[in-house]
Amino acid sequence: MITLWNTMSGGKEPFSSLEKKKVGMYNCGPTVYNYAHIGNLRSYVFADILKRMLIYNKYKVNQVINITDVGHLLGDGDEGRDKIEEGARKEGKTAREVIAFYTLAFMEDLKMLNIDVHDIKFPRATEHIAEQIDLIKTLEQKGFTYKTSDGIYFDTQKFKPYGKLGNIDLAHLKEGARVTINSQKKHNTDFALWKFAEPHEKRQQEWQSPWGVGFPGWHIECSAMAMKYLGETFDIHTGGIDHIPVHHNNEIAQSECATGKEYVRFWLHNAFVNMASSGIGSGEKMAKSAGGFLRLADVVARKINPVSYRYWLLTAHYRSPITFAWEPLESANVALMKLVRVYSELPSFGKISKKWLEKFETHVNNDLNTPGAIAEMWNMIRDKTVSARDKKATLNEFDKVLGLSLKTLAKEVFALAKTDKKIPDTVKKLVKEREIARKNNDWKHADELRDDILKQGFELKDTENGTKLKKV
C-alpha cells in the first residue's frame, strides 16, 4: 500500500487514483527569467522520485511541469514589473531570448540530476493564453470577479473555504511579501486574474482580451494548463512549501469556483534547502532575490558529481528542511562513489533479494521515506548472506526508484580510470600516511585518510596482496 502526506488533510492517507493504475500529476515549474538554484531543484528531484515510485508500483503517470514565461511579477504579488520583462531589460535581450536561454538551462539541470523527462509535458504559459482567457470568462460569468484600474481580480470572499490548504489563518495573513497593497482591492487576499498593460509602457509580451490589452496573472496559468492536460479534477499537485499560503490556495479557489468540482485530491509539498551560512543569514532558505545563490554548475565546478546532489537530497525526507554546506555534499559524493565502485565490482545475472526488496518498498511506499530506503540499501550491501550476483540485481531494482543511474556511473568510472592513471604526489603522500596509521592501529585516522584520498579521485582497496589504488 502507498501512503502519502496530503497537505489538504494534514496527515498521511492511503493513495488511490481516480482511474485505476493511472495518475495525473502536476508539478509547479520554473519562472524562466534566471537560472534555477539548487534549492529550486529539490522540487524536481522530489517529483521525479514520486513518479518513479508510482511507476514502480505499476501506475502509468501523466506528468506536467509548467514553464512560466509571463505574468510572474517581482515580489510574487499583483504589482511591479514582470520577471521576464525585467530579466530581458537587465540583459539587453528580448523576452523570447531570455525565455529560450533559461528554459534550456533548466532542462540541462534536470538532465544532470538524472530526472526522467522523456514523458513529461512542459506547457508554456504564453502558448495557453486562450485557455486562460476562457477560464477567466467562466469566473466572470459566475460572478467571482471584479475590475480595478489595473486588472481583473478574483474575489476570495466569494469562495468560503479560501485558505483551506494548510489551514491558513486569514485573519493574520498580512499584505506584503506575496500579496502587495492595492487600495482598489476589496480584500487583501484577492488576486489578479488579468493585468492591464500600462499605457505608458510597451511590454514585449501582451495580448488582446475581452477586458483590454494585457497579460495573465501568475495563478491562472497553472489552473488553465493543469486542467487542460489532466482534467478538471486530477490526482497529485506538488510544489515547494512557499506555494501553500497563496499560490496554491489561489489555484484551488479559481479552479473549484469555475468547475464546481474538487481540483486536486493529493497536495504534496517539499521543504526548503536552507543555507548553513551565506549573505542572507544562517539557516535561511536559498532565494534568487537574496543574490549569490548556488547553481548546479557551482557543484560541478567543485568536481562533485551532480548526481551526488541528488543522493544528498535523498538522505533527508522531502518534507524535512535540509541545510546546505559543502562538507556534507562532499561526503555524499564520497558515499556515492563508494556505491558506484561496489556496484561496478559485483558480477551480474543474479536474483533480486525478496527480503531486502520488501524492506526497501516499505520505505519508499511510506510517503517516500528515501533516507530509510538508502539505509536499507547499504544494509543489503553489507549482508553476507546475500550473494554478490544477487546484490547487483537488487541494487538495479532499487535504482529504478532512486534514479542514481548506477550502471551509467559505473561505466563513466571505468572510462575515467582508463584515460587517467597518473597518481598525484598529494595522493601518494596520503597513502603513505594511511599506511603509518594502520601500522599504529589508528583505524579512525586511517579511515579519515581513505576518505580524503577518495575526495582526490582515488579509491583504496585493502587486499591480501596489499593495498590497491584505483582512479575513480
Secondary structure, 3 states (H helix, E strand, C coil): CCEEEECCCCEEEECCCCECCEEEEEECCCECCCCCCHHHHHHHHHHHHHHHHHHHCCCEEEEEECEECCCCEHHHCCCCCEHHHHHHHHHCCCHHHHHHHHHHHHHHHHHHCCCCCCCCECCEHHHCHHHHHHHHHHHHHCCCEEEECCEEEECHHHCCCCCCCCCCCHHHCCCCCCCCCCCCCCCCCCEEEEEECCCCCCCCCCECCCCCCEEECHHHHHHHHHHHHHCCCEEEEEEEHHHHHHHHHHHHHHHHHHHCCCCEEEEEEECCEEECCCCCCCCCECCHHHCCCCCHHHHHHCCCCHHHHHHHHHCCCCCCCEEECHHHHHHHHHHHHHHHHHHHHCCCCCCCCHHHHHHHHHHHCECCCHHHHHHHHHHHHHCCCCCHHHHHHHHHHHHHHHCCCHHHHHHHHHHHHHHCCCCCHHHHHHHHHHHHHHHCCCHHHHHHHHHHHHHCCEEEEEECCEEEEEEC
